[in-house]
């Protein structure tokens, strides 16, 4: 296989002074760039890559049809950009969705599916994509972010959201698009692509969440408490001992209380538990999101609503059972090895059912897309999609 290096005009790029005997490494960023993301770019065979900030493996770097293409330069987030258009799309008598477009208006379309459910989008989400190649579409799902009505659970199911994605695609006159989703966004991306495989050009998934009972029990019924007992006690202790047989149900009662202060208190505790566990090293700025009552109310109410209803899936293994519908779609899965929110067992189960997908395991990361190793792999996955699409 032949490899070349693209040298962009904006920066001076350096080759390393030494090469590992097991892999070829190339630093793609200027010396004054964020050192956490100035990663060597090794090449090895195989479909599973384990990587860290010090060694990011890029297995099967080029699929056969893209083998003649050169290695792309970028493994870091792109510069902040503003949308070139925003809008609101009425998707039902109840719900109106906020959406925005940024990047290249005639570029390859990619839709970003945010987490939660209920998390909403943020400006930083645009930065995983090359704005000179991609037409970047972000939208807030029902009840989340800037969509209205806020934190509303009426007509709010997985299948409503799948239909909303199609309505948005049709509204924007997009024949087909790449789909990008992490955490709950990976759940929704799988559900959407399995429903509309002919509309999906590629998938980039992160922090796999299949919304199975064992995943909910792990995070909300005491499993993850073994790793975060301090944060867990604060989450657990909002609920009286006689109601702790199911914390998800107990929180459901409070998040749907007629008393708004009861809702807010439950929302803050629910959100803080997830924010405290989302990074390999606890991130205080992330934890502080729980104090934003507007954010935490939508985040907690909608998440809990979906979890009580088992994701509105007809069976616990629904997404795994329907992998055959999307087996042909080019896909990269990025998973932090120490992800506590969506533990690696789910990414591994998906990999076993779908070995054709490219699994990237980031050895020094937790759950968040904003951790350096995960962010680097997500950008690299989008760069690989660019190469495959020409």
KOLKOL-404611 format. One record per residue (C-alpha): x, y, z; chain; residue in one letter; residue number from 0. Coordinates in nm, 4 decimals, m for minus. Layout:
REM residues N
<<X Y Z> "A" "a" NUM>
...
END
This chain:
REM residues 390
<<0.0000 0.0000 0.0000> "A" "x" 0>
<<0.1333 0.3444 m0.0891> "A" "x" 1>
<<0.0864 0.6444 0.1380> "A" "x" 2>
<<0.1445 1.0111 0.0839> "A" "x" 3>
<<0.1176 1.3119 0.3106> "A" "x" 4>
<<m0.0988 1.6122 0.2278> "A" "x" 5>
<<0.0731 1.9345 0.3350> "A" "x" 6>
<<m0.1933 2.2064 0.3790> "A" "x" 7>
<<m0.1018 2.5646 0.3027> "A" "x" 8>
<<m0.2112 2.7031 0.6389> "A" "x" 9>
<<0.0475 2.5418 0.8661> "A" "x" 10>
<<0.3938 2.3938 0.8710> "A" "x" 11>
<<0.3745 2.0218 0.9538> "A" "x" 12>
<<0.6531 1.8067 1.0924> "A" "x" 13>
<<0.7619 1.4480 1.0492> "A" "x" 14>
<<0.8718 1.2699 1.3679> "A" "x" 15>
<<1.2407 1.2242 1.4323> "A" "x" 16>
<<1.2019 0.8551 1.5140> "A" "x" 17>
<<0.9762 0.5794 1.3905> "A" "x" 18>
<<0.8416 0.2960 1.6040> "A" "x" 19>
<<0.9380 m0.0472 1.4686> "A" "x" 20>
<<0.5748 m0.1586 1.5021> "A" "x" 21>
<<0.4103 0.1335 1.3286> "A" "x" 22>
<<0.4692 0.4343 1.1111> "A" "x" 23>
<<0.3900 0.7582 1.2937> "A" "x" 24>
<<0.3260 1.1014 1.1517> "A" "x" 25>
<<0.2432 1.4129 1.3553> "A" "x" 26>
<<m0.0130 1.6148 1.1692> "A" "x" 27>
<<m0.0258 1.9362 1.3714> "A" "x" 28>
<<0.2037 2.2361 1.4276> "A" "x" 29>
<<0.4409 2.2253 1.7228> "A" "x" 30>
<<0.2368 2.4857 1.9094> "A" "x" 31>
<<m0.0865 2.2880 1.8624> "A" "x" 32>
<<m0.2717 2.1228 2.1524> "A" "x" 33>
<<m0.0338 1.8448 2.2487> "A" "x" 34>
<<m0.3173 1.6165 2.3503> "A" "x" 35>
<<m0.4291 1.6058 1.9887> "A" "x" 36>
<<m0.0891 1.6095 1.8161> "A" "x" 37>
<<m0.1010 1.2354 1.7777> "A" "x" 38>
<<0.1101 0.9919 1.5802> "A" "x" 39>
<<m0.0814 0.8267 1.2997> "A" "x" 40>
<<0.0194 0.4591 1.2913> "A" "x" 41>
<<m0.0943 0.2025 1.0397> "A" "x" 42>
<<m0.1590 m0.1631 1.1196> "A" "x" 43>
<<m0.3733 m0.4405 0.9848> "A" "x" 44>
<<m0.7013 m0.5494 1.1376> "A" "x" 45>
<<m1.0509 m0.4208 1.2013> "A" "x" 46>
<<m1.0136 m0.3402 1.5724> "A" "x" 47>
<<m0.7909 m0.0548 1.6841> "A" "x" 48>
<<m0.6886 0.0251 2.0408> "A" "x" 49>
<<m0.5539 0.3736 2.0772> "A" "x" 50>
<<m0.4526 0.6386 2.3260> "A" "x" 51>
<<m0.3233 0.9929 2.3173> "A" "x" 52>
<<0.0257 0.8497 2.2774> "A" "x" 53>
<<m0.0668 0.5926 2.0141> "A" "x" 54>
<<m0.3701 0.6162 1.7877> "A" "x" 55>
<<m0.3972 0.3094 1.5696> "A" "x" 56>
<<m0.5532 0.3528 1.2301> "A" "x" 57>
<<m0.6296 m0.0004 1.1179> "A" "x" 58>
<<m0.7572 m0.0608 0.7688> "A" "x" 59>
<<m0.6746 0.3013 0.7004> "A" "x" 60>
<<m0.7857 0.2701 0.3432> "A" "x" 61>
<<m1.0553 0.0408 0.2179> "A" "x" 62>
<<m0.9622 m0.1210 m0.1171> "A" "x" 63>
<<m1.1649 0.1274 m0.3193> "A" "x" 64>
<<m0.9848 0.4187 m0.1534> "A" "x" 65>
<<m0.6395 0.2640 m0.1354> "A" "x" 66>
<<m0.4792 0.5010 m0.3824> "A" "x" 67>
<<m0.5827 0.8078 m0.1839> "A" "x" 68>
<<m0.3371 0.9916 0.0391> "A" "x" 69>
<<m0.3547 1.0022 0.4182> "A" "x" 70>
<<m0.5652 1.2958 0.5367> "A" "x" 71>
<<m0.4007 1.5573 0.7524> "A" "x" 72>
<<m0.6639 1.6154 1.0172> "A" "x" 73>
<<m0.7167 1.4510 1.3540> "A" "x" 74>
<<m0.8158 1.7604 1.5496> "A" "x" 75>
<<m1.1386 1.9541 1.5838> "A" "x" 76>
<<m1.1977 2.2133 1.3150> "A" "x" 77>
<<m1.2164 2.5829 1.4007> "A" "x" 78>
<<m1.5462 2.7182 1.5357> "A" "x" 79>
<<m1.7950 2.8220 1.2676> "A" "x" 80>
<<m2.1371 2.9832 1.2589> "A" "x" 81>
<<m2.4435 2.8468 1.0768> "A" "x" 82>
<<m2.5216 2.9875 0.7349> "A" "x" 83>
<<m2.8914 2.9158 0.7951> "A" "x" 84>
<<m3.1242 2.8278 1.0820> "A" "x" 85>
<<m3.4888 2.7350 1.0907> "A" "x" 86>
<<m3.7781 2.5734 1.2698> "A" "x" 87>
<<m3.9639 2.2737 1.1314> "A" "x" 88>
<<m4.3107 2.1832 1.2548> "A" "x" 89>
<<m4.3136 1.8036 1.2737> "A" "x" 90>
<<m4.6464 1.7524 1.4527> "A" "x" 91>
<<m4.9336 1.9467 1.6046> "A" "x" 92>
<<m4.7283 1.9514 1.9254> "A" "x" 93>
<<m4.3603 1.9734 1.8314> "A" "x" 94>
<<m4.1451 2.2181 1.6353> "A" "x" 95>
<<m3.7769 2.1411 1.5846> "A" "x" 96>
<<m3.4891 2.3872 1.5695> "A" "x" 97>
<<m3.2337 2.3067 1.2981> "A" "x" 98>
<<m2.9270 2.4723 1.1516> "A" "x" 99>
<<m2.6859 2.4283 0.8634> "A" "x" 100>
<<m2.3176 2.5175 0.8530> "A" "x" 101>
<<m2.0139 2.4377 0.6438> "A" "x" 102>
<<m2.0379 2.4043 0.2648> "A" "x" 103>
<<m2.3915 2.4585 0.1303> "A" "x" 104>
<<m2.3342 2.2232 m0.1645> "A" "x" 105>
<<m2.1118 1.9832 0.0307> "A" "x" 106>
<<m2.1791 1.6251 0.1315> "A" "x" 107>
<<m2.4623 1.6356 0.3868> "A" "x" 108>
<<m2.4117 1.4946 0.7354> "A" "x" 109>
<<m2.6697 1.4986 1.0135> "A" "x" 110>
<<m2.5567 1.5135 1.3771> "A" "x" 111>
<<m2.7747 1.3233 1.6266> "A" "x" 112>
<<m2.7237 1.4497 1.9808> "A" "x" 113>
<<m2.7268 1.2465 2.2987> "A" "x" 114>
<<m2.9529 1.2157 2.5966> "A" "x" 115>
<<m3.2185 1.1879 2.4724> "A" "x" 116>
<<m3.2846 1.5457 2.5737> "A" "x" 117>
<<m2.9275 1.6759 2.5578> "A" "x" 118>
<<m2.9684 1.9141 2.2638> "A" "x" 119>
<<m2.6941 2.0360 2.0314> "A" "x" 120>
<<m2.4139 2.2873 2.0932> "A" "x" 121>
<<m2.1925 2.4959 1.8640> "A" "x" 122>
<<m1.8974 2.2663 1.9361> "A" "x" 123>
<<m2.0770 1.9807 1.7591> "A" "x" 124>
<<m2.0060 2.1467 1.4227> "A" "x" 125>
<<m1.6325 2.1079 1.4747> "A" "x" 126>
<<m1.6092 1.7337 1.4077> "A" "x" 127>
<<m1.6603 1.7984 1.0364> "A" "x" 128>
<<m1.4516 1.9640 0.7648> "A" "x" 129>
<<m1.6579 2.2735 0.6753> "A" "x" 130>
<<m1.4999 2.2854 0.3302> "A" "x" 131>
<<m1.6359 1.9396 0.2499> "A" "x" 132>
<<m1.9464 1.8818 0.4611> "A" "x" 133>
<<m2.2896 2.0398 0.4680> "A" "x" 134>
<<m2.3374 2.0064 0.8444> "A" "x" 135>
<<m2.6923 1.9709 0.9750> "A" "x" 136>
<<m2.7649 1.9910 1.3474> "A" "x" 137>
<<m3.1098 1.9777 1.5039> "A" "x" 138>
<<m3.2555 1.9595 1.8521> "A" "x" 139>
<<m3.4770 1.6554 1.9051> "A" "x" 140>
<<m3.8296 1.6842 2.0447> "A" "x" 141>
<<m3.8348 1.8757 2.3718> "A" "x" 142>
<<m3.4591 1.9445 2.3729> "A" "x" 143>
<<m3.2460 2.2539 2.3219> "A" "x" 144>
<<m3.4217 2.5208 2.1181> "A" "x" 145>
<<m3.7023 2.2911 2.0032> "A" "x" 146>
<<m4.0477 2.3521 2.1453> "A" "x" 147>
<<m4.2315 2.2816 2.3668> "A" "x" 148>
<<m3.9418 2.2452 2.6093> "A" "x" 149>
<<m3.9020 1.9158 2.7986> "A" "x" 150>
<<m4.2306 1.7905 2.6527> "A" "x" 151>
<<m4.2930 1.4142 2.6685> "A" "x" 152>
<<m4.6116 1.4065 2.4627> "A" "x" 153>
<<m4.5659 1.2397 2.1220> "A" "x" 154>
<<m4.2001 1.1860 2.2085> "A" "x" 155>
<<m4.0773 0.8360 2.1169> "A" "x" 156>
<<m3.7860 0.6860 1.9256> "A" "x" 157>
<<m4.0087 0.6322 1.6233> "A" "x" 158>
<<m4.1311 0.9915 1.6333> "A" "x" 159>
<<m3.7666 1.0997 1.6183> "A" "x" 160>
<<m3.6895 0.8589 1.3335> "A" "x" 161>
<<m3.9792 1.0123 1.1395> "A" "x" 162>
<<m3.8547 1.3621 1.2267> "A" "x" 163>
<<m3.5139 1.2881 1.0755> "A" "x" 164>
<<m3.6846 1.1878 0.7519> "A" "x" 165>
<<m3.9042 1.4983 0.7568> "A" "x" 166>
<<m3.5967 1.7148 0.8017> "A" "x" 167>
<<m3.4117 1.5383 0.5202> "A" "x" 168>
<<m3.7080 1.5897 0.2874> "A" "x" 169>
<<m3.7515 1.9512 0.3987> "A" "x" 170>
<<m3.3877 2.0223 0.3131> "A" "x" 171>
<<m3.4199 1.8339 m0.0190> "A" "x" 172>
<<m3.1332 1.5994 0.0652> "A" "x" 173>
<<m3.1431 1.2654 m0.1231> "A" "x" 174>
<<m2.9158 1.0854 0.1254> "A" "x" 175>
<<m2.6716 1.1763 0.3999> "A" "x" 176>
<<m2.4054 1.0594 0.6389> "A" "x" 177>
<<m2.5302 1.0010 0.9941> "A" "x" 178>
<<m2.3202 1.0816 1.3024> "A" "x" 179>
<<m2.4334 1.0036 1.6563> "A" "x" 180>
<<m2.2921 0.9354 2.0007> "A" "x" 181>
<<m2.4393 0.7860 2.3183> "A" "x" 182>
<<m2.8180 0.8097 2.2697> "A" "x" 183>
<<m2.7292 0.9550 1.9307> "A" "x" 184>
<<m2.5794 0.6165 1.8409> "A" "x" 185>
<<m2.9055 0.4487 1.9444> "A" "x" 186>
<<m3.1079 0.6829 1.7268> "A" "x" 187>
<<m2.8592 0.6547 1.4381> "A" "x" 188>
<<m2.8958 0.2766 1.4408> "A" "x" 189>
<<m3.2759 0.2948 1.4621> "A" "x" 190>
<<m3.2923 0.5497 1.1792> "A" "x" 191>
<<m3.0492 0.3707 0.9486> "A" "x" 192>
<<m3.2225 0.0376 1.0037> "A" "x" 193>
<<m3.5520 0.2052 0.9090> "A" "x" 194>
<<m3.4093 0.3957 0.6108> "A" "x" 195>
<<m3.0873 0.2226 0.4997> "A" "x" 196>
<<m3.1168 0.3616 0.1466> "A" "x" 197>
<<m3.0866 0.7167 0.2803> "A" "x" 198>
<<m2.7578 0.6635 0.4681> "A" "x" 199>
<<m2.4185 0.7025 0.2975> "A" "x" 200>
<<m2.2143 0.6190 0.6068> "A" "x" 201>
<<m2.2286 0.5991 0.9864> "A" "x" 202>
<<m1.9967 0.7321 1.2555> "A" "x" 203>
<<m2.1037 0.6090 1.5992> "A" "x" 204>
<<m1.9577 0.6843 1.9428> "A" "x" 205>
<<m2.0202 0.5519 2.2941> "A" "x" 206>
<<m2.2584 0.2763 2.1872> "A" "x" 207>
<<m2.5892 0.2609 2.3727> "A" "x" 208>
<<m2.8320 m0.0136 2.2716> "A" "x" 209>
<<m3.0822 0.0738 2.5448> "A" "x" 210>
<<m3.0999 m0.2777 2.6848> "A" "x" 211>
<<m3.2102 m0.3522 3.0386> "A" "x" 212>
<<m2.8601 m0.4508 3.1477> "A" "x" 213>
<<m2.7267 m0.1125 3.0326> "A" "x" 214>
<<m2.9941 0.0809 3.2228> "A" "x" 215>
<<m2.9435 m0.1342 3.5316> "A" "x" 216>
<<m2.5667 m0.0848 3.5152> "A" "x" 217>
<<m2.5868 0.2929 3.5194> "A" "x" 218>
<<m2.9053 0.3688 3.7123> "A" "x" 219>
<<m2.9529 0.0737 3.9477> "A" "x" 220>
<<m2.6127 0.0469 4.1153> "A" "x" 221>
<<m2.3556 m0.1058 3.8817> "A" "x" 222>
<<m2.1600 0.2124 3.8102> "A" "x" 223>
<<m2.1748 0.2961 4.1826> "A" "x" 224>
<<m1.8794 0.0589 4.2256> "A" "x" 225>
<<m1.6644 0.3111 4.0362> "A" "x" 226>
<<m1.8267 0.6371 4.1508> "A" "x" 227>
<<m1.9648 0.5637 4.5004> "A" "x" 228>
<<m1.9365 0.9285 4.6037> "A" "x" 229>
<<m2.1393 1.0642 4.3117> "A" "x" 230>
<<m2.3776 0.7675 4.3343> "A" "x" 231>
<<m2.4763 0.8398 4.6945> "A" "x" 232>
<<m2.5902 1.1885 4.6000> "A" "x" 233>
<<m2.8008 1.0455 4.3158> "A" "x" 234>
<<m2.9413 0.7620 4.5273> "A" "x" 235>
<<m3.0105 0.9622 4.8429> "A" "x" 236>
<<m3.2705 1.1851 4.6802> "A" "x" 237>
<<m3.4939 0.8764 4.6847> "A" "x" 238>
<<m3.6265 0.7341 5.0174> "A" "x" 239>
<<m3.5008 0.3862 5.1016> "A" "x" 240>
<<m3.8437 0.2298 5.0548> "A" "x" 241>
<<m3.8497 0.3437 4.6882> "A" "x" 242>
<<m3.5022 0.2299 4.5865> "A" "x" 243>
<<m3.6169 m0.0974 4.4325> "A" "x" 244>
<<m3.6156 0.0905 4.0995> "A" "x" 245>
<<m3.4461 0.4284 4.0978> "A" "x" 246>
<<m3.5530 0.4866 3.7370> "A" "x" 247>
<<m3.9190 0.4504 3.8410> "A" "x" 248>
<<m3.8706 0.6597 4.1531> "A" "x" 249>
<<m3.7157 0.9416 3.9517> "A" "x" 250>
<<m3.9927 0.9080 3.6939> "A" "x" 251>
<<m4.2466 0.9858 3.9651> "A" "x" 252>
<<m4.0596 1.3008 4.0694> "A" "x" 253>
<<m3.9725 1.4204 3.7201> "A" "x" 254>
<<m4.3443 1.4115 3.6404> "A" "x" 255>
<<m4.4610 1.5666 3.9670> "A" "x" 256>
<<m4.7189 1.8473 3.9687> "A" "x" 257>
<<m4.4728 2.0446 4.1790> "A" "x" 258>
<<m4.2062 2.2133 3.9659> "A" "x" 259>
<<m3.9555 2.2367 4.2503> "A" "x" 260>
<<m3.9776 1.8592 4.2893> "A" "x" 261>
<<m3.9145 1.8221 3.9167> "A" "x" 262>
<<m3.6162 2.0577 3.9269> "A" "x" 263>
<<m3.4565 1.8859 4.2284> "A" "x" 264>
<<m3.4880 1.5451 4.0632> "A" "x" 265>
<<m3.3613 1.6812 3.7312> "A" "x" 266>
<<m3.0524 1.8336 3.8915> "A" "x" 267>
<<m2.9647 1.5105 4.0738> "A" "x" 268>
<<m3.0254 1.2917 3.7658> "A" "x" 269>
<<m2.8202 1.5177 3.5404> "A" "x" 270>
<<m2.5358 1.5634 3.7881> "A" "x" 271>
<<m2.4915 1.1861 3.8162> "A" "x" 272>
<<m2.4413 1.1516 3.4417> "A" "x" 273>
<<m2.2249 1.4621 3.4065> "A" "x" 274>
<<m1.9996 1.3456 3.6934> "A" "x" 275>
<<m1.9285 1.0146 3.5211> "A" "x" 276>
<<m1.8957 1.1225 3.1578> "A" "x" 277>
<<m1.5179 1.1809 3.1501> "A" "x" 278>
<<m1.2278 0.9550 3.2366> "A" "x" 279>
<<m1.1119 1.2364 3.4674> "A" "x" 280>
<<m1.4070 1.4247 3.6227> "A" "x" 281>
<<m1.4739 1.7532 3.4462> "A" "x" 282>
<<m1.6100 2.0262 3.6743> "A" "x" 283>
<<m1.7446 2.2359 3.3878> "A" "x" 284>
<<m1.9460 1.9371 3.2705> "A" "x" 285>
<<m2.0788 1.8718 3.6214> "A" "x" 286>
<<m2.1918 2.2343 3.6482> "A" "x" 287>
<<m2.4372 2.1792 3.3613> "A" "x" 288>
<<m2.6655 2.0131 3.6145> "A" "x" 289>
<<m2.7199 2.3492 3.7827> "A" "x" 290>
<<m2.8831 2.4871 3.4670> "A" "x" 291>
<<m3.2463 2.4076 3.5433> "A" "x" 292>
<<m3.3648 2.4506 3.1868> "A" "x" 293>
<<m3.1040 2.2111 3.0516> "A" "x" 294>
<<m3.1324 1.9551 3.3296> "A" "x" 295>
<<m3.5139 1.9453 3.3195> "A" "x" 296>
<<m3.5220 1.8483 2.9509> "A" "x" 297>
<<m3.2229 1.6175 2.9857> "A" "x" 298>
<<m3.3574 1.4261 3.2858> "A" "x" 299>
<<m3.7267 1.4187 3.1960> "A" "x" 300>
<<m3.6751 1.3003 2.8385> "A" "x" 301>
<<m3.4006 1.0493 2.9251> "A" "x" 302>
<<m3.6069 0.8999 3.2031> "A" "x" 303>
<<m3.9194 0.8895 2.9828> "A" "x" 304>
<<m3.7327 0.6860 2.7203> "A" "x" 305>
<<m3.5737 0.4543 2.9742> "A" "x" 306>
<<m3.8985 0.3790 3.1577> "A" "x" 307>
<<m4.0442 0.2887 2.8185> "A" "x" 308>
<<m3.7431 0.0714 2.7198> "A" "x" 309>
<<m3.6615 0.2980 2.4289> "A" "x" 310>
<<m3.9961 0.2157 2.2691> "A" "x" 311>
<<m3.8279 m0.0861 2.1103> "A" "x" 312>
<<m4.0309 m0.4060 2.0613> "A" "x" 313>
<<m3.7548 m0.6205 2.2145> "A" "x" 314>
<<m3.4471 m0.5779 2.4312> "A" "x" 315>
<<m3.2098 m0.6772 2.1512> "A" "x" 316>
<<m3.3930 m0.4995 1.8696> "A" "x" 317>
<<m3.0978 m0.2984 1.7372> "A" "x" 318>
<<m2.8664 m0.6001 1.7369> "A" "x" 319>
<<m3.1315 m0.8188 1.5764> "A" "x" 320>
<<m3.1639 m0.5801 1.2812> "A" "x" 321>
<<m2.7972 m0.5280 1.1970> "A" "x" 322>
<<m2.8396 m0.7160 0.8680> "A" "x" 323>
<<m3.0371 m0.4207 0.7329> "A" "x" 324>
<<m2.7318 m0.1945 0.7588> "A" "x" 325>
<<m2.4430 m0.4395 0.7270> "A" "x" 326>
<<m2.3470 m0.2897 0.3895> "A" "x" 327>
<<m2.3140 0.0679 0.5199> "A" "x" 328>
<<m1.9591 0.1935 0.5791> "A" "x" 329>
<<m1.9375 0.2461 0.9541> "A" "x" 330>
<<m1.6862 0.3473 1.2199> "A" "x" 331>
<<m1.7542 0.2857 1.5899> "A" "x" 332>
<<m1.5506 0.4889 1.8414> "A" "x" 333>
<<m1.5577 0.3666 2.2010> "A" "x" 334>
<<m1.3783 0.4802 2.5153> "A" "x" 335>
<<m1.2516 0.1745 2.7011> "A" "x" 336>
<<m1.3397 0.3272 3.0392> "A" "x" 337>
<<m1.6804 0.4601 2.9407> "A" "x" 338>
<<m1.8924 0.4319 3.2560> "A" "x" 339>
<<m2.2135 0.5769 3.1104> "A" "x" 340>
<<m2.2214 0.3415 2.8093> "A" "x" 341>
<<m1.9788 0.0635 2.8992> "A" "x" 342>
<<m1.7767 m0.1025 2.6292> "A" "x" 343>
<<m1.9765 m0.4261 2.6478> "A" "x" 344>
<<m2.2355 m0.2668 2.4177> "A" "x" 345>
<<m1.9826 m0.1593 2.1540> "A" "x" 346>
<<m1.8321 m0.5085 2.1769> "A" "x" 347>
<<m2.1717 m0.6764 2.1344> "A" "x" 348>
<<m2.2372 m0.4567 1.8312> "A" "x" 349>
<<m1.8936 m0.5406 1.6919> "A" "x" 350>
<<m1.9571 m0.9138 1.7314> "A" "x" 351>
<<m2.2882 m0.8811 1.5478> "A" "x" 352>
<<m2.1378 m0.6472 1.2878> "A" "x" 353>
<<m1.7681 m0.7275 1.2339> "A" "x" 354>
<<m1.7714 m0.5384 0.9025> "A" "x" 355>
<<m1.7889 m0.2094 1.0965> "A" "x" 356>
<<m1.4557 m0.0562 1.1988> "A" "x" 357>
<<m1.4222 m0.0522 1.5797> "A" "x" 358>
<<m1.1868 0.2043 1.7358> "A" "x" 359>
<<m1.1195 0.1544 2.1070> "A" "x" 360>
<<m0.9677 0.4582 2.2790> "A" "x" 361>
<<m0.7734 0.3163 2.5713> "A" "x" 362>
<<m0.7423 0.6342 2.7773> "A" "x" 363>
<<m1.0956 0.7736 2.7505> "A" "x" 364>
<<m1.4364 0.7570 2.9092> "A" "x" 365>
<<m1.7671 0.8575 2.7511> "A" "x" 366>
<<m1.7481 1.2168 2.6335> "A" "x" 367>
<<m1.6945 1.3072 2.2686> "A" "x" 368>
<<m1.4839 1.5980 2.3934> "A" "x" 369>
<<m1.2092 1.3831 2.5424> "A" "x" 370>
<<m0.8930 1.4230 2.3303> "A" "x" 371>
<<m0.8548 1.0648 2.2107> "A" "x" 372>
<<m1.2219 1.0261 2.1238> "A" "x" 373>
<<m1.2412 1.3634 1.9493> "A" "x" 374>
<<m0.9361 1.2710 1.7414> "A" "x" 375>
<<m1.0891 0.9393 1.6359> "A" "x" 376>
<<m1.4222 1.0998 1.5470> "A" "x" 377>
<<m1.2539 1.3554 1.3241> "A" "x" 378>
<<m1.0424 1.0799 1.1678> "A" "x" 379>
<<m1.3556 0.8737 1.1005> "A" "x" 380>
<<m1.5133 1.1671 0.9162> "A" "x" 381>
<<m1.1921 1.2153 0.7191> "A" "x" 382>
<<m1.2006 0.8507 0.6188> "A" "x" 383>
<<m1.5621 0.8938 0.5053> "A" "x" 384>
<<m1.4498 1.1855 0.2902> "A" "x" 385>
<<m1.1883 0.9656 0.1227> "A" "x" 386>
<<m1.4428 0.6918 0.0564> "A" "x" 387>
<<m1.6873 0.9407 m0.0938> "A" "x" 388>
<<m1.4228 1.0985 m0.3105> "A" "x" 389>
END
